[in-house]
Structures are given as C-alpha cells and as structure tokens.
Amino acid sequence: MFFPFFPCCGPEQPSFKQQQERKLSFLKMMRSNLETRLAALNAAIGNVESQLSQDAE
C-alpha cells in the first residue's frame, strides 16, 4: 500500500513537521472514507431490518 506521508522524490527531505502534516491529512482522509462506508452500511442494515419487520406483520 502506498503511504503518501513518506518522502517520495527529490533531493530535499521534508521536515518532520511537514511529514506529520501529510500523515495527519492522510489519516483524516481515511477516516472520512470509513465514515462514509459506515453510513452506507448502517443504511443497508436499516433497510433490511425494515423489510423484515414489514414481512413479520
């Protein structure tokens, strides 16, 4: 897997602070993606539960 917070190219090494900022940005992007996926799963679970309760009636 590619981790964008590691230095990739060029003769200049980013400072520790720059590396940490890139790492933080990457982790926030990952969290946002996971929150979106979790919301979709919760919606799917809600739909199935709703269908099951309608079938039981």
C-alpha positions in Angstrom: 0.0 0.0 0.0 1.2 3.5 -0.8 1.6 5.8 2.2 1.8 9.5 1.0 3.4 10.7 4.2 6.7 9.1 3.4 9.2 11.2 1.3 8.9 10.1 -2.3 11.0 12.1 -4.6 13.6 14.8 -4.9 16.8 15.7 -3.1 15.1 17.7 -0.4 13.8 15.8 2.6 10.6 17.2 4.1 10.9 18.4 7.7 9.4 16.3 10.5 6.6 18.8 10.8 5.8 18.5 7.1 5.8 14.7 7.3 3.4 14.8 10.3 1.1 17.3 8.5 0.9 15.0 5.5 0.4 12.0 7.7 -2.5 13.8 9.5 -4.0 14.8 6.2 -3.9 11.1 5.0 -5.4 9.8 8.2 -8.2 12.3 8.1 -8.9 11.3 4.5 -9.0 7.6 5.6 -11.4 8.5 8.5 -13.7 10.3 6.1 -13.8 7.4 3.8 -14.5 5.0 6.6 -17.3 7.2 8.0 -18.9 7.2 4.5 -18.7 3.5 4.3 -20.1 3.1 7.8 -23.0 5.3 7.0 -23.8 3.2 3.9 -23.6 0.0 6.0 -25.9 1.5 8.6 -28.4 2.4 5.9 -28.3 -1.0 4.4 -28.9 -2.6 7.8 -31.8 -0.3 8.4 -33.4 -1.2 5.1 -33.1 -5.0 5.8 -34.5 -4.6 9.3 -37.4 -2.5 7.9 -38.1 -5.2 5.3 -38.0 -7.9 8.0 -40.4 -6.0 10.3 -42.8 -5.5 7.4 -42.7 -9.2 6.5 -43.5 -10.1 10.1 -46.7 -8.1 10.1 
